[in-house]
Amino acid sequence: FMSETVAALCLSAGYRHAGDRMWQTLTLLFALVPCALVQLSLVFIHRDVSRDRPLVLLLHLLQLGPLV
């Protein structure tokens, strides 16, 4: 997850250096929106299953939640 985000940011920087604003904007959009959605979904999961700790731990490991 993190390597995909870093690769998208590097690609966006390359597009900016080349002067291609449309592809830079699309790359940032498709890289940052999923990150925000993952964080929002994890907030709702924490509220819904606060008593079941193994499930929350598994979901964090799949989305790399502990790194955030």
PyMOL Python script that loads the backbone (N, CA, C, O; Angstrom):
from pymol import cmd

cmd.read_pdbstr("""\
ATOM      1  N   PHE A   1       0.827  -1.192   0.000  1.00  0.00           N
ATOM      2  CA  PHE A   1       0.000   0.000   0.000  1.00  0.00           C
ATOM      3  C   PHE A   1       0.869   1.252   0.000  1.00  0.00           C
ATOM      4  O   PHE A   1       0.632   2.194  -0.756  1.00  0.00           O
ATOM      5  N   MET A   2       1.873   1.239   0.859  1.00  0.00           N
ATOM      6  CA  MET A   2       2.754   2.404   0.937  1.00  0.00           C
ATOM      7  C   MET A   2       3.611   2.537  -0.315  1.00  0.00           C
ATOM      8  O   MET A   2       3.830   3.646  -0.800  1.00  0.00           O
ATOM      9  N   SER A   3       4.098   1.416  -0.842  1.00  0.00           N
ATOM     10  CA  SER A   3       4.931   1.493  -2.036  1.00  0.00           C
ATOM     11  C   SER A   3       4.126   1.974  -3.237  1.00  0.00           C
ATOM     12  O   SER A   3       4.657   2.683  -4.091  1.00  0.00           O
ATOM     13  N   GLU A   4       2.862   1.600  -3.311  1.00  0.00           N
ATOM     14  CA  GLU A   4       2.010   2.087  -4.391  1.00  0.00           C
ATOM     15  C   GLU A   4       1.803   3.603  -4.286  1.00  0.00           C
ATOM     16  O   GLU A   4       1.804   4.301  -5.300  1.00  0.00           O
ATOM     17  N   THR A   5       1.630   4.101  -3.079  1.00  0.00           N
ATOM     18  CA  THR A   5       1.463   5.540  -2.868  1.00  0.00           C
ATOM     19  C   THR A   5       2.743   6.294  -3.221  1.00  0.00           C
ATOM     20  O   THR A   5       2.689   7.347  -3.857  1.00  0.00           O
ATOM     21  N   VAL A   6       3.887   5.761  -2.811  1.00  0.00           N
ATOM     22  CA  VAL A   6       5.166   6.404  -3.130  1.00  0.00           C
ATOM     23  C   VAL A   6       5.402   6.402  -4.637  1.00  0.00           C
ATOM     24  O   VAL A   6       5.867   7.396  -5.194  1.00  0.00           O
ATOM     25  N   ALA A   7       5.081   5.287  -5.301  1.00  0.00           N
ATOM     26  CA  ALA A   7       5.249   5.223  -6.751  1.00  0.00           C
ATOM     27  C   ALA A   7       4.344   6.230  -7.457  1.00  0.00           C
ATOM     28  O   ALA A   7       4.761   6.860  -8.429  1.00  0.00           O
ATOM     29  N   ALA A   8       3.122   6.386  -6.980  1.00  0.00           N
ATOM     30  CA  ALA A   8       2.211   7.363  -7.582  1.00  0.00           C
ATOM     31  C   ALA A   8       2.712   8.789  -7.374  1.00  0.00           C
ATOM     32  O   ALA A   8       2.589   9.620  -8.274  1.00  0.00           O
ATOM     33  N   LEU A   9       3.268   9.083  -6.214  1.00  0.00           N
ATOM     34  CA  LEU A   9       3.811  10.427  -5.966  1.00  0.00           C
ATOM     35  C   LEU A   9       5.034  10.703  -6.829  1.00  0.00           C
ATOM     36  O   LEU A   9       5.210  11.821  -7.313  1.00  0.00           O
ATOM     37  N   CYS A  10       5.882   9.695  -7.029  1.00  0.00           N
ATOM     38  CA  CYS A  10       7.038   9.868  -7.921  1.00  0.00           C
ATOM     39  C   CYS A  10       6.590  10.068  -9.361  1.00  0.00           C
ATOM     40  O   CYS A  10       7.151  10.898 -10.077  1.00  0.00           O
ATOM     41  N   LEU A  11       5.596   9.321  -9.784  1.00  0.00           N
ATOM     42  CA  LEU A  11       5.059   9.476 -11.130  1.00  0.00           C
ATOM     43  C   LEU A  11       4.435  10.852 -11.308  1.00  0.00           C
ATOM     44  O   LEU A  11       4.583  11.473 -12.360  1.00  0.00           O
ATOM     45  N   SER A  12       3.745  11.325 -10.289  1.00  0.00           N
ATOM     46  CA  SER A  12       3.152  12.657 -10.339  1.00  0.00           C
ATOM     47  C   SER A  12       4.231  13.738 -10.449  1.00  0.00           C
ATOM     48  O   SER A  12       4.065  14.713 -11.182  1.00  0.00           O
ATOM     49  N   ALA A  13       5.328  13.561  -9.721  1.00  0.00           N
ATOM     50  CA  ALA A  13       6.438  14.516  -9.814  1.00  0.00           C
ATOM     51  C   ALA A  13       7.045  14.496 -11.211  1.00  0.00           C
ATOM     52  O   ALA A  13       7.443  15.538 -11.731  1.00  0.00           O
ATOM     53  N   GLY A  14       7.116  13.321 -11.818  1.00  0.00           N
ATOM     54  CA  GLY A  14       7.620  13.229 -13.186  1.00  0.00           C
ATOM     55  C   GLY A  14       6.712  13.942 -14.167  1.00  0.00           C
ATOM     56  O   GLY A  14       7.186  14.611 -15.085  1.00  0.00           O
ATOM     57  N   TYR A  15       5.411  13.804 -13.977  1.00  0.00           N
ATOM     58  CA  TYR A  15       4.467  14.515 -14.840  1.00  0.00           C
ATOM     59  C   TYR A  15       4.577  16.026 -14.646  1.00  0.00           C
ATOM     60  O   TYR A  15       4.475  16.787 -15.608  1.00  0.00           O
ATOM     61  N   ARG A  16       4.783  16.454 -13.415  1.00  0.00           N
ATOM     62  CA  ARG A  16       4.938  17.887 -13.154  1.00  0.00           C
ATOM     63  C   ARG A  16       6.191  18.437 -13.818  1.00  0.00           C
ATOM     64  O   ARG A  16       6.188  19.536 -14.372  1.00  0.00           O
ATOM     65  N   HIS A  17       7.253  17.659 -13.754  1.00  0.00           N
ATOM     66  CA  HIS A  17       8.511  18.073 -14.381  1.00  0.00           C
ATOM     67  C   HIS A  17       8.359  18.156 -15.901  1.00  0.00           C
ATOM     68  O   HIS A  17       8.966  19.014 -16.542  1.00  0.00           O
ATOM     69  N   ALA A  18       7.547  17.262 -16.476  1.00  0.00           N
ATOM     70  CA  ALA A  18       7.320  17.266 -17.923  1.00  0.00           C
ATOM     71  C   ALA A  18       6.308  18.330 -18.338  1.00  0.00           C
ATOM     72  O   ALA A  18       6.163  18.609 -19.528  1.00  0.00           O
ATOM     73  N   GLY A  19       5.608  18.925 -17.379  1.00  0.00           N
ATOM     74  CA  GLY A  19       4.639  19.974 -17.688  1.00  0.00           C
ATOM     75  C   GLY A  19       3.266  19.462 -18.055  1.00  0.00           C
ATOM     76  O   GLY A  19       2.471  20.196 -18.641  1.00  0.00           O
ATOM     77  N   ASP A  20       2.968  18.206 -17.721  1.00  0.00           N
ATOM     78  CA  ASP A  20       1.664  17.616 -18.058  1.00  0.00           C
ATOM     79  C   ASP A  20       0.761  17.659 -16.832  1.00  0.00           C
ATOM     80  O   ASP A  20       0.729  16.716 -16.042  1.00  0.00           O
ATOM     81  N   ARG A  21       0.029  18.757 -16.678  1.00  0.00           N
ATOM     82  CA  ARG A  21      -0.788  18.988 -15.488  1.00  0.00           C
ATOM     83  C   ARG A  21      -1.975  18.040 -15.391  1.00  0.00           C
ATOM     84  O   ARG A  21      -2.348  17.647 -14.285  1.00  0.00           O
ATOM     85  N   MET A  22      -2.584  17.659 -16.521  1.00  0.00           N
ATOM     86  CA  MET A  22      -3.764  16.804 -16.464  1.00  0.00           C
ATOM     87  C   MET A  22      -3.409  15.429 -15.886  1.00  0.00           C
ATOM     88  O   MET A  22      -4.109  14.929 -15.006  1.00  0.00           O
ATOM     89  N   TRP A  23      -2.320  14.815 -16.379  1.00  0.00           N
ATOM     90  CA  TRP A  23      -1.937  13.499 -15.871  1.00  0.00           C
ATOM     91  C   TRP A  23      -1.440  13.575 -14.430  1.00  0.00           C
ATOM     92  O   TRP A  23      -1.621  12.633 -13.658  1.00  0.00           O
ATOM     93  N   GLN A  24      -0.815  14.689 -14.069  1.00  0.00           N
ATOM     94  CA  GLN A  24      -0.384  14.862 -12.683  1.00  0.00           C
ATOM     95  C   GLN A  24      -1.590  14.898 -11.754  1.00  0.00           C
ATOM     96  O   GLN A  24      -1.600  14.245 -10.710  1.00  0.00           O
ATOM     97  N   THR A  25      -2.604  15.666 -12.141  1.00  0.00           N
ATOM     98  CA  THR A  25      -3.806  15.772 -11.315  1.00  0.00           C
ATOM     99  C   THR A  25      -4.524  14.430 -11.218  1.00  0.00           C
ATOM    100  O   THR A  25      -4.961  14.045 -10.133  1.00  0.00           O
ATOM    101  N   LEU A  26      -4.652  13.716 -12.325  1.00  0.00           N
ATOM    102  CA  LEU A  26      -5.314  12.404 -12.294  1.00  0.00           C
ATOM    103  C   LEU A  26      -4.541  11.406 -11.443  1.00  0.00           C
ATOM    104  O   LEU A  26      -5.139  10.623 -10.706  1.00  0.00           O
ATOM    105  N   THR A  27      -3.222  11.430 -11.541  1.00  0.00           N
ATOM    106  CA  THR A  27      -2.408  10.516 -10.735  1.00  0.00           C
ATOM    107  C   THR A  27      -2.576  10.800  -9.252  1.00  0.00           C
ATOM    108  O   THR A  27      -2.733   9.874  -8.456  1.00  0.00           O
ATOM    109  N   LEU A  28      -2.544  12.076  -8.873  1.00  0.00           N
ATOM    110  CA  LEU A  28      -2.746  12.422  -7.463  1.00  0.00           C
ATOM    111  C   LEU A  28      -4.148  12.057  -6.989  1.00  0.00           C
ATOM    112  O   LEU A  28      -4.329  11.580  -5.869  1.00  0.00           O
ATOM    113  N   LEU A  29      -5.128  12.284  -7.841  1.00  0.00           N
ATOM    114  CA  LEU A  29      -6.504  11.957  -7.484  1.00  0.00           C
ATOM    115  C   LEU A  29      -6.662  10.464  -7.228  1.00  0.00           C
ATOM    116  O   LEU A  29      -7.242  10.063  -6.219  1.00  0.00           O
ATOM    117  N   PHE A  30      -6.146   9.641  -8.138  1.00  0.00           N
ATOM    118  CA  PHE A  30      -6.288   8.195  -7.991  1.00  0.00           C
ATOM    119  C   PHE A  30      -5.376   7.608  -6.916  1.00  0.00           C
ATOM    120  O   PHE A  30      -5.552   6.453  -6.527  1.00  0.00           O
ATOM    121  N   ALA A  31      -4.412   8.377  -6.435  1.00  0.00           N
ATOM    122  CA  ALA A  31      -3.545   7.902  -5.359  1.00  0.00           C
ATOM    123  C   ALA A  31      -4.054   8.332  -3.993  1.00  0.00           C
ATOM    124  O   ALA A  31      -3.960   7.562  -3.037  1.00  0.00           O
ATOM    125  N   LEU A  32      -4.592   9.545  -3.876  1.00  0.00           N
ATOM    126  CA  LEU A  32      -4.951  10.067  -2.560  1.00  0.00           C
ATOM    127  C   LEU A  32      -6.381   9.745  -2.128  1.00  0.00           C
ATOM    128  O   LEU A  32      -6.645   9.604  -0.934  1.00  0.00           O
ATOM    129  N   VAL A  33      -7.295   9.627  -3.069  1.00  0.00           N
ATOM    130  CA  VAL A  33      -8.683   9.303  -2.711  1.00  0.00           C
ATOM    131  C   VAL A  33      -8.790   7.918  -2.068  1.00  0.00           C
ATOM    132  O   VAL A  33      -9.459   7.788  -1.043  1.00  0.00           O
ATOM    133  N   PRO A  34      -8.155   6.869  -2.629  1.00  0.00           N
ATOM    134  CA  PRO A  34      -8.230   5.572  -1.935  1.00  0.00           C
ATOM    135  C   PRO A  34      -7.613   5.592  -0.536  1.00  0.00           C
ATOM    136  O   PRO A  34      -8.106   4.910   0.363  1.00  0.00           O
ATOM    137  N   CYS A  35      -6.550   6.357  -0.344  1.00  0.00           N
ATOM    138  CA  CYS A  35      -5.951   6.459   0.999  1.00  0.00           C
ATOM    139  C   CYS A  35      -6.948   7.048   1.992  1.00  0.00           C
ATOM    140  O   CYS A  35      -7.076   6.562   3.116  1.00  0.00           O
ATOM    141  N   ALA A  36      -7.645   8.087   1.573  1.00  0.00           N
ATOM    142  CA  ALA A  36      -8.634   8.710   2.449  1.00  0.00           C
ATOM    143  C   ALA A  36      -9.801   7.758   2.724  1.00  0.00           C
ATOM    144  O   ALA A  36     -10.295   7.700   3.850  1.00  0.00           O
ATOM    145  N   LEU A  37     -10.238   7.024   1.724  1.00  0.00           N
ATOM    146  CA  LEU A  37     -11.348   6.090   1.910  1.00  0.00           C
ATOM    147  C   LEU A  37     -10.975   4.945   2.846  1.00  0.00           C
ATOM    148  O   LEU A  37     -11.801   4.497   3.641  1.00  0.00           O
ATOM    149  N   VAL A  38      -9.741   4.473   2.752  1.00  0.00           N
ATOM    150  CA  VAL A  38      -9.291   3.407   3.659  1.00  0.00           C
ATOM    151  C   VAL A  38      -9.300   3.906   5.097  1.00  0.00           C
ATOM    152  O   VAL A  38      -9.750   3.197   5.997  1.00  0.00           O
ATOM    153  N   GLN A  39      -8.810   5.110   5.316  1.00  0.00           N
ATOM    154  CA  GLN A  39      -8.789   5.646   6.671  1.00  0.00           C
ATOM    155  C   GLN A  39     -10.204   5.858   7.209  1.00  0.00           C
ATOM    156  O   GLN A  39     -10.461   5.577   8.380  1.00  0.00           O
ATOM    157  N   LEU A  40     -11.117   6.343   6.383  1.00  0.00           N
ATOM    158  CA  LEU A  40     -12.507   6.511   6.826  1.00  0.00           C
ATOM    159  C   LEU A  40     -13.155   5.175   7.153  1.00  0.00           C
ATOM    160  O   LEU A  40     -13.880   5.056   8.140  1.00  0.00           O
ATOM    161  N   SER A  41     -12.895   4.170   6.325  1.00  0.00           N
ATOM    162  CA  SER A  41     -13.493   2.862   6.601  1.00  0.00           C
ATOM    163  C   SER A  41     -12.939   2.276   7.893  1.00  0.00           C
ATOM    164  O   SER A  41     -13.678   1.638   8.643  1.00  0.00           O
ATOM    165  N   LEU A  42     -11.650   2.482   8.167  1.00  0.00           N
ATOM    166  CA  LEU A  42     -11.085   1.971   9.413  1.00  0.00           C
ATOM    167  C   LEU A  42     -11.677   2.669  10.626  1.00  0.00           C
ATOM    168  O   LEU A  42     -11.834   2.046  11.676  1.00  0.00           O
ATOM    169  N   VAL A  43     -12.005   3.939  10.504  1.00  0.00           N
ATOM    170  CA  VAL A  43     -12.634   4.655  11.625  1.00  0.00           C
ATOM    171  C   VAL A  43     -13.997   4.045  11.913  1.00  0.00           C
ATOM    172  O   VAL A  43     -14.343   3.833  13.075  1.00  0.00           O
ATOM    173  N   PHE A  44     -14.779   3.758  10.871  1.00  0.00           N
ATOM    174  CA  PHE A  44     -16.104   3.160  11.085  1.00  0.00           C
ATOM    175  C   PHE A  44     -16.002   1.732  11.606  1.00  0.00           C
ATOM    176  O   PHE A  44     -16.837   1.313  12.409  1.00  0.00           O
ATOM    177  N   ILE A  45     -14.998   0.977  11.168  1.00  0.00           N
ATOM    178  CA  ILE A  45     -14.825  -0.395  11.656  1.00  0.00           C
ATOM    179  C   ILE A  45     -14.476  -0.381  13.136  1.00  0.00           C
ATOM    180  O   ILE A  45     -14.955  -1.228  13.889  1.00  0.00           O
ATOM    181  N   HIS A  46     -13.656   0.562  13.562  1.00  0.00           N
ATOM    182  CA  HIS A  46     -13.303   0.653  14.980  1.00  0.00           C
ATOM    183  C   HIS A  46     -14.531   0.922  15.838  1.00  0.00           C
ATOM    184  O   HIS A  46     -14.642   0.390  16.943  1.00  0.00           O
ATOM    185  N   ARG A  47     -15.433   1.724  15.354  1.00  0.00           N
ATOM    186  CA  ARG A  47     -16.642   2.015  16.133  1.00  0.00           C
ATOM    187  C   ARG A  47     -17.591   0.828  16.169  1.00  0.00           C
ATOM    188  O   ARG A  47     -18.243   0.584  17.184  1.00  0.00           O
ATOM    189  N   ASP A  48     -17.674   0.080  15.055  1.00  0.00           N
ATOM    190  CA  ASP A  48     -18.648  -1.012  14.969  1.00  0.00           C
ATOM    191  C   ASP A  48     -18.204  -2.267  15.709  1.00  0.00           C
ATOM    192  O   ASP A  48     -19.029  -2.920  16.348  1.00  0.00           O
ATOM    193  N   VAL A  49     -16.950  -2.616  15.641  1.00  0.00           N
ATOM    194  CA  VAL A  49     -16.489  -3.860  16.254  1.00  0.00           C
ATOM    195  C   VAL A  49     -15.421  -3.585  17.315  1.00  0.00           C
ATOM    196  O   VAL A  49     -14.350  -4.192  17.296  1.00  0.00           O
ATOM    197  N   SER A  50     -15.711  -2.690  18.215  1.00  0.00           N
ATOM    198  CA  SER A  50     -14.718  -2.314  19.219  1.00  0.00           C
ATOM    199  C   SER A  50     -14.435  -3.444  20.213  1.00  0.00           C
ATOM    200  O   SER A  50     -13.398  -3.426  20.876  1.00  0.00           O
ATOM    201  N   ARG A  51     -15.332  -4.419  20.329  1.00  0.00           N
ATOM    202  CA  ARG A  51     -15.124  -5.496  21.296  1.00  0.00           C
ATOM    203  C   ARG A  51     -14.336  -6.663  20.702  1.00  0.00           C
ATOM    204  O   ARG A  51     -13.732  -7.432  21.450  1.00  0.00           O
ATOM    205  N   ASP A  52     -14.327  -6.812  19.378  1.00  0.00           N
ATOM    206  CA  ASP A  52     -13.677  -7.947  18.743  1.00  0.00           C
ATOM    207  C   ASP A  52     -12.277  -7.542  18.273  1.00  0.00           C
ATOM    208  O   ASP A  52     -12.113  -7.128  17.126  1.00  0.00           O
ATOM    209  N   ARG A  53     -11.293  -7.652  19.119  1.00  0.00           N
ATOM    210  CA  ARG A  53      -9.942  -7.171  18.828  1.00  0.00           C
ATOM    211  C   ARG A  53      -9.223  -7.965  17.733  1.00  0.00           C
ATOM    212  O   ARG A  53      -8.521  -7.336  16.940  1.00  0.00           O
ATOM    213  N   PRO A  54      -9.339  -9.297  17.623  1.00  0.00           N
ATOM    214  CA  PRO A  54      -8.643 -10.005  16.539  1.00  0.00           C
ATOM    215  C   PRO A  54      -9.105  -9.570  15.145  1.00  0.00           C
ATOM    216  O   PRO A  54      -8.297  -9.493  14.220  1.00  0.00           O
ATOM    217  N   LEU A  55     -10.391  -9.289  14.996  1.00  0.00           N
ATOM    218  CA  LEU A  55     -10.890  -8.834  13.698  1.00  0.00           C
ATOM    219  C   LEU A  55     -10.317  -7.462  13.354  1.00  0.00           C
ATOM    220  O   LEU A  55      -9.921  -7.226  12.212  1.00  0.00           O
ATOM    221  N   VAL A  56     -10.271  -6.573  14.312  1.00  0.00           N
ATOM    222  CA  VAL A  56      -9.705  -5.238  14.076  1.00  0.00           C
ATOM    223  C   VAL A  56      -8.221  -5.359  13.733  1.00  0.00           C
ATOM    224  O   VAL A  56      -7.734  -4.666  12.841  1.00  0.00           O
ATOM    225  N   LEU A  57      -7.505  -6.231  14.434  1.00  0.00           N
ATOM    226  CA  LEU A  57      -6.086  -6.431  14.147  1.00  0.00           C
ATOM    227  C   LEU A  57      -5.890  -6.975  12.738  1.00  0.00           C
ATOM    228  O   LEU A  57      -4.996  -6.521  12.025  1.00  0.00           O
ATOM    229  N   LEU A  58      -6.700  -7.927  12.328  1.00  0.00           N
ATOM    230  CA  LEU A  58      -6.596  -8.480  10.972  1.00  0.00           C
ATOM    231  C   LEU A  58      -6.875  -7.410   9.925  1.00  0.00           C
ATOM    232  O   LEU A  58      -6.166  -7.329   8.921  1.00  0.00           O
ATOM    233  N   LEU A  59      -7.884  -6.598  10.142  1.00  0.00           N
ATOM    234  CA  LEU A  59      -8.191  -5.543   9.182  1.00  0.00           C
ATOM    235  C   LEU A  59      -7.074  -4.503   9.115  1.00  0.00           C
ATOM    236  O   LEU A  59      -6.778  -3.983   8.040  1.00  0.00           O
ATOM    237  N   HIS A  60      -6.457  -4.200  10.248  1.00  0.00           N
ATOM    238  CA  HIS A  60      -5.333  -3.267  10.234  1.00  0.00           C
ATOM    239  C   HIS A  60      -4.147  -3.850   9.482  1.00  0.00           C
ATOM    240  O   HIS A  60      -3.469  -3.135   8.744  1.00  0.00           O
ATOM    241  N   LEU A  61      -3.891  -5.131   9.660  1.00  0.00           N
ATOM    242  CA  LEU A  61      -2.768  -5.750   8.963  1.00  0.00           C
ATOM    243  C   LEU A  61      -2.996  -5.785   7.450  1.00  0.00           C
ATOM    244  O   LEU A  61      -2.049  -5.620   6.681  1.00  0.00           O
ATOM    245  N   LEU A  62      -4.218  -5.995   7.025  1.00  0.00           N
ATOM    246  CA  LEU A  62      -4.500  -6.019   5.594  1.00  0.00           C
ATOM    247  C   LEU A  62      -4.385  -4.636   4.969  1.00  0.00           C
ATOM    248  O   LEU A  62      -4.002  -4.525   3.805  1.00  0.00           O
ATOM    249  N   GLN A  63      -4.701  -3.588   5.702  1.00  0.00           N
ATOM    250  CA  GLN A  63      -4.636  -2.234   5.171  1.00  0.00           C
ATOM    251  C   GLN A  63      -3.407  -1.469   5.668  1.00  0.00           C
ATOM    252  O   GLN A  63      -3.270  -0.277   5.394  1.00  0.00           O
ATOM    253  N   LEU A  64      -2.527  -2.135   6.383  1.00  0.00           N
ATOM    254  CA  LEU A  64      -1.330  -1.516   6.955  1.00  0.00           C
ATOM    255  C   LEU A  64      -1.685  -0.354   7.878  1.00  0.00           C
ATOM    256  O   LEU A  64      -1.001   0.670   7.894  1.00  0.00           O
ATOM    257  N   GLY A  65      -2.754  -0.519   8.640  1.00  0.00           N
ATOM    258  CA  GLY A  65      -3.208   0.497   9.566  1.00  0.00           C
ATOM    259  C   GLY A  65      -2.218   0.879  10.665  1.00  0.00           C
ATOM    260  O   GLY A  65      -2.155   2.056  11.021  1.00  0.00           O
ATOM    261  N   PRO A  66      -1.439  -0.055  11.221  1.00  0.00           N
ATOM    262  CA  PRO A  66      -0.516   0.323  12.283  1.00  0.00           C
ATOM    263  C   PRO A  66       0.564   1.305  11.854  1.00  0.00           C
ATOM    264  O   PRO A  66       1.142   1.982  12.704  1.00  0.00           O
ATOM    265  N   LEU A  67       0.846   1.399  10.583  1.00  0.00           N
ATOM    266  CA  LEU A  67       1.877   2.334  10.132  1.00  0.00           C
ATOM    267  C   LEU A  67       1.386   3.765  10.103  1.00  0.00           C
ATOM    268  O   LEU A  67       2.192   4.694  10.057  1.00  0.00           O
ATOM    269  N   VAL A  68       0.068   3.959  10.129  1.00  0.00           N
ATOM    270  CA  VAL A  68      -0.472   5.317  10.020  1.00  0.00           C
ATOM    271  C   VAL A  68      -0.575   5.953  11.374  1.00  0.00           C
ATOM    272  O   VAL A  68      -1.010   7.099  11.487  1.00  0.00           O
TER     273      VAL A  68
END
""", "prot")
cmd.dss("prot")
cmd.show_as("cartoon", "prot")
cmd.util.cbc("prot")
cmd.orient("prot")
